[in-house]
Amino acid sequence: MTRKISLSVNDTPIKLDYFVAGYLDHVTGSIVASLKDTGEIKDLELDIDDDGIVAVTLNGADVPLNYFATEIVKSTVAGMVTPLKGVEGPVNSVTLKIDR
């Protein structure tokens, strides 16, 4: 599977090695696949803004999230990116893009 994955944390691009890119792809893809009315992932964008608002766009369509899903996504993504090289201070915003 050919994929392109990009990550920015606090508006800083984070360089991803093969393992981290695959990990982010699989974990994020699994989270999105578990949400209601989602299908095959061709392109996915996940944004968490400075106010903690989570937006997921799957194949060009917005994915609605309830409070529980929002909190799970926010916590899981913050937990995955916090220890990465290049992430400084607390995670305030995240942009993750996956193209398969």
Biopython code that builds the backbone (N, CA, C, O; Angstrom):
import numpy as np
from Bio.PDB.StructureBuilder import StructureBuilder

atoms = [
    (1, "MET", "N", (0.842, -1.168, 0.000)),
    (1, "MET", "CA", (0.000, 0.000, 0.000)),
    (1, "MET", "C", (0.893, 1.239, 0.000)),
    (1, "MET", "O", (1.730, 1.413, 0.886)),
    (2, "THR", "N", (0.705, 2.097, -1.004)),
    (2, "THR", "CA", (1.430, 3.356, -1.053)),
    (2, "THR", "C", (0.637, 4.383, -0.265)),
    (2, "THR", "O", (-0.572, 4.523, -0.451)),
    (3, "ARG", "N", (1.316, 5.093, 0.605)),
    (3, "ARG", "CA", (0.622, 6.084, 1.407)),
    (3, "ARG", "C", (1.514, 7.295, 1.602)),
    (3, "ARG", "O", (2.741, 7.220, 1.540)),
    (4, "LYS", "N", (0.848, 8.412, 1.840)),
    (4, "LYS", "CA", (1.552, 9.639, 2.169)),
    (4, "LYS", "C", (0.948, 10.145, 3.468)),
    (4, "LYS", "O", (-0.265, 10.330, 3.567)),
    (5, "ILE", "N", (1.793, 10.368, 4.456)),
    (5, "ILE", "CA", (1.332, 10.785, 5.767)),
    (5, "ILE", "C", (2.114, 12.024, 6.186)),
    (5, "ILE", "O", (3.344, 12.050, 6.127)),
    (6, "SER", "N", (1.381, 13.047, 6.610)),
    (6, "SER", "CA", (2.048, 14.244, 7.117)),
    (6, "SER", "C", (1.436, 14.614, 8.473)),
    (6, "SER", "O", (0.252, 14.393, 8.725)),
    (7, "LEU", "N", (2.268, 15.173, 9.317)),
    (7, "LEU", "CA", (1.863, 15.532, 10.671)),
    (7, "LEU", "C", (2.450, 16.880, 11.034)),
    (7, "LEU", "O", (3.633, 17.141, 10.817)),
    (8, "SER", "N", (1.595, 17.738, 11.595)),
    (8, "SER", "CA", (2.051, 18.994, 12.188)),
    (8, "SER", "C", (1.490, 19.056, 13.595)),
    (8, "SER", "O", (0.316, 18.762, 13.819)),
    (9, "VAL", "N", (2.332, 19.439, 14.539)),
    (9, "VAL", "CA", (1.917, 19.600, 15.927)),
    (9, "VAL", "C", (2.278, 21.018, 16.337)),
    (9, "VAL", "O", (3.422, 21.446, 16.184)),
    (10, "ASN", "N", (1.302, 21.736, 16.856)),
    (10, "ASN", "CA", (1.500, 23.141, 17.240)),
    (10, "ASN", "C", (2.073, 23.939, 16.073)),
    (10, "ASN", "O", (2.961, 24.773, 16.252)),
    (11, "ASP", "N", (1.551, 23.671, 14.874)),
    (11, "ASP", "CA", (1.947, 24.339, 13.622)),
    (11, "ASP", "C", (3.390, 24.056, 13.212)),
    (11, "ASP", "O", (3.945, 24.783, 12.387)),
    (12, "THR", "N", (4.004, 23.021, 13.768)),
    (12, "THR", "CA", (5.364, 22.631, 13.401)),
    (12, "THR", "C", (5.318, 21.282, 12.692)),
    (12, "THR", "O", (4.842, 20.304, 13.267)),
    (13, "PRO", "N", (5.808, 21.212, 11.444)),
    (13, "PRO", "CA", (5.842, 19.912, 10.758)),
    (13, "PRO", "C", (6.763, 18.944, 11.507)),
    (13, "PRO", "O", (7.849, 19.315, 11.954)),
    (14, "ILE", "N", (6.303, 17.698, 11.633)),
    (14, "ILE", "CA", (7.063, 16.669, 12.329)),
    (14, "ILE", "C", (7.511, 15.635, 11.303)),
    (14, "ILE", "O", (6.700, 15.092, 10.553)),
    (15, "LYS", "N", (8.813, 15.373, 11.285)),
    (15, "LYS", "CA", (9.350, 14.363, 10.380)),
    (15, "LYS", "C", (9.000, 12.976, 10.926)),
    (15, "LYS", "O", (9.183, 12.699, 12.111)),
    (16, "LEU", "N", (8.495, 12.112, 10.041)),
    (16, "LEU", "CA", (8.063, 10.781, 10.452)),
    (16, "LEU", "C", (8.932, 9.713, 9.802)),
    (16, "LEU", "O", (9.171, 9.746, 8.594)),
    (17, "ASP", "N", (9.404, 8.765, 10.609)),
    (17, "ASP", "CA", (10.102, 7.625, 10.023)),
    (17, "ASP", "C", (9.055, 6.577, 9.632)),
    (17, "ASP", "O", (7.862, 6.759, 9.878)),
    (18, "TYR", "N", (9.505, 5.501, 9.031)),
    (18, "TYR", "CA", (8.599, 4.465, 8.516)),
    (18, "TYR", "C", (7.716, 3.886, 9.612)),
    (18, "TYR", "O", (6.512, 3.727, 9.413)),
    (19, "PHE", "N", (8.297, 3.568, 10.766)),
    (19, "PHE", "CA", (7.523, 2.972, 11.854)),
    (19, "PHE", "C", (6.446, 3.922, 12.359)),
    (19, "PHE", "O", (5.287, 3.530, 12.489)),
    (20, "VAL", "N", (6.815, 5.166, 12.644)),
    (20, "VAL", "CA", (5.859, 6.126, 13.201)),
    (20, "VAL", "C", (4.756, 6.423, 12.187)),
    (20, "VAL", "O", (3.585, 6.514, 12.557)),
    (21, "ALA", "N", (5.116, 6.573, 10.919)),
    (21, "ALA", "CA", (4.102, 6.813, 9.887)),
    (21, "ALA", "C", (3.110, 5.655, 9.824)),
    (21, "ALA", "O", (1.902, 5.879, 9.765)),
    (22, "GLY", "N", (3.602, 4.441, 9.836)),
    (22, "GLY", "CA", (2.726, 3.269, 9.813)),
    (22, "GLY", "C", (1.865, 3.177, 11.057)),
    (22, "GLY", "O", (0.685, 2.834, 10.977)),
    (23, "TYR", "N", (2.445, 3.480, 12.199)),
    (23, "TYR", "CA", (1.711, 3.442, 13.462)),
    (23, "TYR", "C", (0.561, 4.449, 13.444)),
    (23, "TYR", "O", (-0.576, 4.109, 13.768)),
    (24, "LEU", "N", (0.868, 5.698, 13.061)),
    (24, "LEU", "CA", (-0.173, 6.720, 12.981)),
    (24, "LEU", "C", (-1.260, 6.334, 11.984)),
    (24, "LEU", "O", (-2.447, 6.540, 12.239)),
    (25, "ASP", "N", (-0.850, 5.777, 10.851)),
    (25, "ASP", "CA", (-1.796, 5.344, 9.823)),
    (25, "ASP", "C", (-2.736, 4.279, 10.376)),
    (25, "ASP", "O", (-3.954, 4.398, 10.242)),
    (26, "HIS", "N", (-2.186, 3.247, 10.992)),
    (26, "HIS", "CA", (-3.009, 2.135, 11.471)),
    (26, "HIS", "C", (-3.903, 2.523, 12.647)),
    (26, "HIS", "O", (-5.081, 2.167, 12.669)),
    (27, "VAL", "N", (-3.365, 3.237, 13.609)),
    (27, "VAL", "CA", (-4.169, 3.600, 14.782)),
    (27, "VAL", "C", (-5.269, 4.582, 14.391)),
    (27, "VAL", "O", (-6.430, 4.393, 14.754)),
    (28, "THR", "N", (-4.910, 5.619, 13.658)),
    (28, "THR", "CA", (-5.906, 6.605, 13.251)),
    (28, "THR", "C", (-6.939, 5.978, 12.322)),
    (28, "THR", "O", (-8.133, 6.251, 12.445)),
    (29, "GLY", "N", (-6.486, 5.141, 11.396)),
    (29, "GLY", "CA", (-7.412, 4.449, 10.503)),
    (29, "GLY", "C", (-8.379, 3.563, 11.255)),
    (29, "GLY", "O", (-9.555, 3.490, 10.900)),
    (30, "SER", "N", (-7.908, 2.893, 12.283)),
    (30, "SER", "CA", (-8.777, 2.033, 13.098)),
    (30, "SER", "C", (-9.798, 2.846, 13.882)),
    (30, "SER", "O", (-10.956, 2.446, 14.005)),
    (31, "ILE", "N", (-9.373, 3.973, 14.406)),
    (31, "ILE", "CA", (-10.308, 4.842, 15.126)),
    (31, "ILE", "C", (-11.421, 5.290, 14.180)),
    (31, "ILE", "O", (-12.604, 5.183, 14.505)),
    (32, "VAL", "N", (-11.039, 5.785, 13.025)),
    (32, "VAL", "CA", (-12.034, 6.282, 12.069)),
    (32, "VAL", "C", (-12.929, 5.150, 11.572)),
    (32, "VAL", "O", (-14.134, 5.343, 11.406)),
    (33, "ALA", "N", (-12.357, 3.976, 11.334)),
    (33, "ALA", "CA", (-13.155, 2.832, 10.870)),
    (33, "ALA", "C", (-14.203, 2.422, 11.902)),
    (33, "ALA", "O", (-15.244, 1.870, 11.544)),
    (34, "SER", "N", (-13.936, 2.689, 13.175)),
    (34, "SER", "CA", (-14.886, 2.314, 14.224)),
    (34, "SER", "C", (-16.042, 3.307, 14.355)),
    (34, "SER", "O", (-17.024, 3.021, 15.039)),
    (35, "LEU", "N", (-15.935, 4.460, 13.713)),
    (35, "LEU", "CA", (-17.003, 5.460, 13.795)),
    (35, "LEU", "C", (-18.151, 5.094, 12.869)),
    (35, "LEU", "O", (-17.960, 4.406, 11.866)),
    (36, "LYS", "N", (-19.327, 5.552, 13.208)),
    (36, "LYS", "CA", (-20.539, 5.251, 12.440)),
    (36, "LYS", "C", (-20.470, 5.866, 11.037)),
    (36, "LYS", "O", (-20.020, 6.997, 10.856)),
    (37, "ASP", "N", (-20.924, 5.095, 10.063)),
    (37, "ASP", "CA", (-21.078, 5.544, 8.674)),
    (37, "ASP", "C", (-19.767, 5.951, 8.003)),
    (37, "ASP", "O", (-19.742, 6.874, 7.189)),
    (38, "THR", "N", (-18.685, 5.265, 8.344)),
    (38, "THR", "CA", (-17.432, 5.508, 7.629)),
    (38, "THR", "C", (-17.161, 4.317, 6.722)),
    (38, "THR", "O", (-17.692, 3.228, 6.937)),
    (39, "GLY", "N", (-16.341, 4.528, 5.720)),
    (39, "GLY", "CA", (-16.013, 3.460, 4.791)),
    (39, "GLY", "C", (-14.525, 3.385, 4.580)),
    (39, "GLY", "O", (-13.735, 3.743, 5.453)),
    (40, "GLU", "N", (-14.155, 2.915, 3.411)),
    (40, "GLU", "CA", (-12.746, 2.770, 3.054)),
    (40, "GLU", "C", (-12.046, 4.125, 3.121)),
    (40, "GLU", "O", (-12.592, 5.146, 2.702)),
    (41, "ILE", "N", (-10.849, 4.111, 3.648)),
    (41, "ILE", "CA", (-10.078, 5.347, 3.763)),
    (41, "ILE", "C", (-9.200, 5.502, 2.527)),
    (41, "ILE", "O", (-8.296, 4.706, 2.275)),
    (42, "LYS", "N", (-9.496, 6.556, 1.763)),
    (42, "LYS", "CA", (-8.635, 6.921, 0.636)),
    (42, "LYS", "C", (-7.814, 8.141, 1.027)),
    (42, "LYS", "O", (-6.603, 8.188, 0.810)),
    (43, "ASP", "N", (-8.492, 9.126, 1.607)),
    (43, "ASP", "CA", (-7.766, 10.252, 2.182)),
    (43, "ASP", "C", (-8.487, 10.685, 3.449)),
    (43, "ASP", "O", (-9.715, 10.708, 3.528)),
    (44, "LEU", "N", (-7.677, 11.022, 4.423)),
    (44, "LEU", "CA", (-8.177, 11.343, 5.754)),
    (44, "LEU", "C", (-7.427, 12.553, 6.276)),
    (44, "LEU", "O", (-6.202, 12.629, 6.181)),
    (45, "GLU", "N", (-8.173, 13.495, 6.827)),
    (45, "GLU", "CA", (-7.549, 14.627, 7.506)),
    (45, "GLU", "C", (-8.162, 14.742, 8.885)),
    (45, "GLU", "O", (-9.383, 14.765, 9.038)),
    (46, "LEU", "N", (-7.318, 14.810, 9.867)),
    (46, "LEU", "CA", (-7.751, 14.949, 11.249)),
    (46, "LEU", "C", (-7.114, 16.207, 11.801)),
    (46, "LEU", "O", (-5.891, 16.352, 11.790)),
    (47, "ASP", "N", (-7.950, 17.119, 12.285)),
    (47, "ASP", "CA", (-7.459, 18.371, 12.852)),
    (47, "ASP", "C", (-7.954, 18.521, 14.284)),
    (47, "ASP", "O", (-9.119, 18.265, 14.590)),
    (48, "ILE", "N", (-7.052, 18.936, 15.138)),
    (48, "ILE", "CA", (-7.413, 19.343, 16.492)),
    (48, "ILE", "C", (-6.898, 20.770, 16.622)),
    (48, "ILE", "O", (-5.697, 21.016, 16.512)),
    (49, "ASP", "N", (-7.812, 21.713, 16.857)),
    (49, "ASP", "CA", (-7.375, 23.107, 16.920)),
    (49, "ASP", "C", (-7.014, 23.517, 18.351)),
    (49, "ASP", "O", (-7.134, 22.730, 19.289)),
    (50, "ASP", "N", (-6.574, 24.754, 18.488)),
    (50, "ASP", "CA", (-6.120, 25.269, 19.788)),
    (50, "ASP", "C", (-7.209, 25.251, 20.864)),
    (50, "ASP", "O", (-6.910, 25.287, 22.057)),
    (51, "ASP", "N", (-8.474, 25.195, 20.434)),
    (51, "ASP", "CA", (-9.587, 25.156, 21.388)),
    (51, "ASP", "C", (-10.028, 23.733, 21.701)),
    (51, "ASP", "O", (-10.996, 23.527, 22.434)),
    (52, "GLY", "N", (-9.313, 22.741, 21.144)),
    (52, "GLY", "CA", (-9.657, 21.346, 21.397)),
    (52, "GLY", "C", (-10.767, 20.812, 20.510)),
    (52, "GLY", "O", (-11.283, 19.721, 20.751)),
    (53, "ILE", "N", (-11.140, 21.572, 19.483)),
    (53, "ILE", "CA", (-12.171, 21.131, 18.542)),
    (53, "ILE", "C", (-11.546, 20.127, 17.577)),
    (53, "ILE", "O", (-10.508, 20.393, 16.971)),
    (54, "VAL", "N", (-12.197, 18.967, 17.445)),
    (54, "VAL", "CA", (-11.707, 17.906, 16.573)),
    (54, "VAL", "C", (-12.551, 17.873, 15.309)),
    (54, "VAL", "O", (-13.781, 17.865, 15.376)),
    (55, "ALA", "N", (-11.890, 17.856, 14.158)),
    (55, "ALA", "CA", (-12.577, 17.734, 12.871)),
    (55, "ALA", "C", (-11.932, 16.582, 12.110)),
    (55, "ALA", "O", (-10.709, 16.507, 11.991)),
    (56, "VAL", "N", (-12.771, 15.687, 11.600)),
    (56, "VAL", "CA", (-12.299, 14.563, 10.795)),
    (56, "VAL", "C", (-12.960, 14.660, 9.430)),
    (56, "VAL", "O", (-14.184, 14.739, 9.326)),
    (57, "THR", "N", (-12.145, 14.652, 8.389)),
    (57, "THR", "CA", (-12.639, 14.654, 7.021)),
    (57, "THR", "C", (-12.159, 13.371, 6.359)),
    (57, "THR", "O", (-10.957, 13.126, 6.256)),
    (58, "LEU", "N", (-13.103, 12.561, 5.915)),
    (58, "LEU", "CA", (-12.802, 11.272, 5.300)),
    (58, "LEU", "C", (-13.275, 11.288, 3.856)),
    (58, "LEU", "O", (-14.464, 11.455, 3.586)),
    (59, "ASN", "N", (-12.345, 11.116, 2.935)),
    (59, "ASN", "CA", (-12.652, 11.089, 1.502)),
    (59, "ASN", "C", (-13.459, 12.319, 1.081)),
    (59, "ASN", "O", (-14.371, 12.221, 0.260)),
    (60, "GLY", "N", (-13.115, 13.478, 1.652)),
    (60, "GLY", "CA", (-13.753, 14.738, 1.296)),
    (60, "GLY", "C", (-15.024, 15.063, 2.056)),
    (60, "GLY", "O", (-15.591, 16.138, 1.863)),
    (61, "ALA", "N", (-15.488, 14.166, 2.914)),
    (61, "ALA", "CA", (-16.723, 14.402, 3.671)),
    (61, "ALA", "C", (-16.419, 14.524, 5.163)),
    (61, "ALA", "O", (-15.591, 13.789, 5.701)),
    (62, "ASP", "N", (-17.095, 15.456, 5.816)),
    (62, "ASP", "CA", (-16.937, 15.612, 7.262)),
    (62, "ASP", "C", (-17.559, 14.421, 7.983)),
    (62, "ASP", "O", (-18.631, 13.945, 7.608)),
    (63, "VAL", "N", (-16.878, 13.948, 9.015)),
    (63, "VAL", "CA", (-17.372, 12.849, 9.841)),
    (63, "VAL", "C", (-17.898, 13.457, 11.137)),
    (63, "VAL", "O", (-17.136, 14.076, 11.880)),
    (64, "PRO", "N", (-19.201, 13.287, 11.422)),
    (64, "PRO", "CA", (-19.731, 13.845, 12.661)),
    (64, "PRO", "C", (-19.208, 13.081, 13.878)),
    (64, "PRO", "O", (-19.105, 11.854, 13.861)),
    (65, "LEU", "N", (-18.881, 13.823, 14.924)),
    (65, "LEU", "CA", (-18.369, 13.228, 16.153)),
    (65, "LEU", "C", (-19.202, 13.705, 17.332)),
    (65, "LEU", "O", (-19.484, 14.896, 17.466)),
    (66, "ASN", "N", (-19.591, 12.773, 18.179)),
    (66, "ASN", "CA", (-20.253, 13.177, 19.414)),
    (66, "ASN", "C", (-19.177, 13.505, 20.454)),
    (66, "ASN", "O", (-17.982, 13.405, 20.176)),
    (67, "TYR", "N", (-19.609, 13.891, 21.633)),
    (67, "TYR", "CA", (-18.664, 14.295, 22.677)),
    (67, "TYR", "C", (-17.680, 13.172, 23.011)),
    (67, "TYR", "O", (-16.474, 13.404, 23.098)),
    (68, "PHE", "N", (-18.196, 11.958, 23.197)),
    (68, "PHE", "CA", (-17.330, 10.826, 23.559)),
    (68, "PHE", "C", (-16.276, 10.564, 22.479)),
    (68, "PHE", "O", (-15.092, 10.424, 22.788)),
    (69, "ALA", "N", (-16.702, 10.498, 21.222)),
    (69, "ALA", "CA", (-15.751, 10.252, 20.131)),
    (69, "ALA", "C", (-14.715, 11.364, 20.042)),
    (69, "ALA", "O", (-13.534, 11.102, 19.815)),
    (70, "THR", "N", (-15.157, 12.594, 20.221)),
    (70, "THR", "CA", (-14.238, 13.736, 20.192)),
    (70, "THR", "C", (-13.158, 13.591, 21.261)),
    (70, "THR", "O", (-11.974, 13.779, 20.980)),
    (71, "GLU", "N", (-13.557, 13.263, 22.467)),
    (71, "GLU", "CA", (-12.608, 13.145, 23.573)),
    (71, "GLU", "C", (-11.657, 11.964, 23.381)),
    (71, "GLU", "O", (-10.471, 12.074, 23.692)),
    (72, "ILE", "N", (-12.156, 10.842, 22.875)),
    (72, "ILE", "CA", (-11.301, 9.677, 22.614)),
    (72, "ILE", "C", (-10.278, 10.002, 21.532)),
    (72, "ILE", "O", (-9.095, 9.699, 21.685)),
    (73, "VAL", "N", (-10.725, 10.614, 20.446)),
    (73, "VAL", "CA", (-9.809, 10.971, 19.354)),
    (73, "VAL", "C", (-8.761, 11.949, 19.860)),
    (73, "VAL", "O", (-7.569, 11.758, 19.622)),
    (74, "LYS", "N", (-9.188, 12.985, 20.549)),
    (74, "LYS", "CA", (-8.266, 14.007, 21.045)),
    (74, "LYS", "C", (-7.223, 13.403, 21.984)),
    (74, "LYS", "O", (-6.031, 13.676, 21.849)),
    (75, "SER", "N", (-7.666, 12.593, 22.923)),
    (75, "SER", "CA", (-6.748, 11.986, 23.895)),
    (75, "SER", "C", (-5.789, 11.003, 23.233)),
    (75, "SER", "O", (-4.596, 10.993, 23.537)),
    (76, "THR", "N", (-6.302, 10.192, 22.345)),
    (76, "THR", "CA", (-5.467, 9.183, 21.687)),
    (76, "THR", "C", (-4.407, 9.833, 20.802)),
    (76, "THR", "O", (-3.236, 9.457, 20.849)),
    (77, "VAL", "N", (-4.819, 10.802, 20.002)),
    (77, "VAL", "CA", (-3.874, 11.470, 19.103)),
    (77, "VAL", "C", (-2.818, 12.233, 19.905)),
    (77, "VAL", "O", (-1.632, 12.170, 19.582)),
    (78, "ALA", "N", (-3.233, 12.942, 20.929)),
    (78, "ALA", "CA", (-2.258, 13.672, 21.764)),
    (78, "ALA", "C", (-1.271, 12.699, 22.393)),
    (78, "ALA", "O", (-0.075, 12.984, 22.457)),
    (79, "GLY", "N", (-1.759, 11.563, 22.854)),
    (79, "GLY", "CA", (-0.881, 10.553, 23.444)),
    (79, "GLY", "C", (0.107, 9.977, 22.455)),
    (79, "GLY", "O", (1.239, 9.659, 22.818)),
    (80, "MET", "N", (-0.313, 9.839, 21.196)),
    (80, "MET", "CA", (0.588, 9.283, 20.178)),
    (80, "MET", "C", (1.676, 10.261, 19.773)),
    (80, "MET", "O", (2.812, 9.857, 19.530)),
    (81, "VAL", "N", (1.340, 11.553, 19.698)),
    (81, "VAL", "CA", (2.306, 12.502, 19.147)),
    (81, "VAL", "C", (3.191, 13.164, 20.204)),
    (81, "VAL", "O", (4.267, 13.661, 19.871)),
    (82, "THR", "N", (2.768, 13.181, 21.456)),
    (82, "THR", "CA", (3.541, 13.859, 22.509)),
    (82, "THR", "C", (4.994, 13.397, 22.592)),
    (82, "THR", "O", (5.876, 14.247, 22.715)),
    (83, "PRO", "N", (5.295, 12.081, 22.530)),
    (83, "PRO", "CA", (6.692, 11.669, 22.688)),
    (83, "PRO", "C", (7.542, 11.775, 21.415)),
    (83, "PRO", "O", (8.726, 11.440, 21.447)),
    (84, "LEU", "N", (6.975, 12.226, 20.314)),
    (84, "LEU", "CA", (7.742, 12.264, 19.069)),
    (84, "LEU", "C", (8.809, 13.349, 19.082)),
    (84, "LEU", "O", (8.626, 14.429, 19.645)),
    (85, "LYS", "N", (9.926, 13.028, 18.445)),
    (85, "LYS", "CA", (11.009, 14.000, 18.294)),
    (85, "LYS", "C", (10.479, 15.200, 17.513)),
    (85, "LYS", "O", (9.860, 15.044, 16.460)),
    (86, "GLY", "N", (10.729, 16.388, 18.037)),
    (86, "GLY", "CA", (10.288, 17.610, 17.378)),
    (86, "GLY", "C", (9.041, 18.218, 17.998)),
    (86, "GLY", "O", (8.689, 19.358, 17.694)),
    (87, "VAL", "N", (8.367, 17.465, 18.867)),
    (87, "VAL", "CA", (7.179, 17.997, 19.542)),
    (87, "VAL", "C", (7.649, 18.672, 20.831)),
    (87, "VAL", "O", (8.211, 18.033, 21.720)),
    (88, "GLU", "N", (7.406, 19.961, 20.903)),
    (88, "GLU", "CA", (7.847, 20.750, 22.050)),
    (88, "GLU", "C", (6.639, 21.179, 22.875)),
    (88, "GLU", "O", (5.630, 21.614, 22.321)),
    (89, "GLY", "N", (6.739, 21.061, 24.186)),
    (89, "GLY", "CA", (5.693, 21.533, 25.092)),
    (89, "GLY", "C", (4.403, 20.747, 24.954)),
    (89, "GLY", "O", (4.377, 19.680, 24.342)),
    (90, "PRO", "N", (3.331, 21.281, 25.529)),
    (90, "PRO", "CA", (2.047, 20.584, 25.456)),
    (90, "PRO", "C", (1.496, 20.598, 24.029)),
    (90, "PRO", "O", (1.767, 21.520, 23.260)),
    (91, "VAL", "N", (0.730, 19.581, 23.688)),
    (91, "VAL", "CA", (0.119, 19.491, 22.361)),
    (91, "VAL", "C", (-1.143, 20.351, 22.379)),
    (91, "VAL", "O", (-2.117, 20.031, 23.060)),
    (92, "ASN", "N", (-1.109, 21.448, 21.621)),
    (92, "ASN", "CA", (-2.259, 22.355, 21.539)),
    (92, "ASN", "C", (-3.043, 22.175, 20.250)),
    (92, "ASN", "O", (-4.260, 22.357, 20.230)),
    (93, "SER", "N", (-2.347, 21.817, 19.171)),
    (93, "SER", "CA", (-3.035, 21.620, 17.891)),
    (93, "SER", "C", (-2.309, 20.542, 17.098)),
    (93, "SER", "O", (-1.093, 20.375, 17.200)),
    (94, "VAL", "N", (-3.093, 19.814, 16.304)),
    (94, "VAL", "CA", (-2.549, 18.709, 15.493)),
    (94, "VAL", "C", (-3.242, 18.716, 14.147)),
    (94, "VAL", "O", (-4.455, 18.912, 14.061)),
    (95, "THR", "N", (-2.471, 18.504, 13.102)),
    (95, "THR", "CA", (-3.030, 18.238, 11.777)),
    (95, "THR", "C", (-2.351, 16.980, 11.260)),
    (95, "THR", "O", (-1.129, 16.926, 11.123)),
    (96, "LEU", "N", (-3.161, 15.974, 10.975)),
    (96, "LEU", "CA", (-2.670, 14.695, 10.460)),
    (96, "LEU", "C", (-3.375, 14.417, 9.154)),
    (96, "LEU", "O", (-4.605, 14.394, 9.103)),
    (97, "LYS", "N", (-2.611, 14.204, 8.097)),
    (97, "LYS", "CA", (-3.172, 13.912, 6.777)),
    (97, "LYS", "C", (-2.651, 12.567, 6.308)),
    (97, "LYS", "O", (-1.453, 12.294, 6.373)),
    (98, "ILE", "N", (-3.557, 11.735, 5.840)),
    (98, "ILE", "CA", (-3.213, 10.409, 5.333)),
    (98, "ILE", "C", (-3.836, 10.249, 3.958)),
    (98, "ILE", "O", (-5.050, 10.378, 3.803)),
    (99, "ASP", "N", (-3.015, 9.972, 2.969)),
    (99, "ASP", "CA", (-3.481, 9.667, 1.610)),
    (99, "ASP", "C", (-3.031, 8.261, 1.286)),
    (99, "ASP", "O", (-1.840, 7.951, 1.326)),
    (100, "ARG", "N", (-3.988, 7.415, 0.968)),
    (100, "ARG", "CA", (-3.657, 6.022, 0.624)),
    (100, "ARG", "C", (-3.846, 5.811, -0.858)),
    (100, "ARG", "O", (-3.622, 4.708, -1.358)),
]
sb = StructureBuilder()
sb.init_structure("model")
sb.init_model(0)
sb.init_chain("A")
sb.init_seg("    ")
for serial, (resi, resn, name, xyz) in enumerate(atoms, 1):
    if name == "N":
        sb.init_residue(resn, " ", resi, " ")
    sb.init_atom(name, np.array(xyz, "f"), 0.0, 1.0, " ", f" {name:<3s}", serial, name[0])
structure = sb.get_structure()
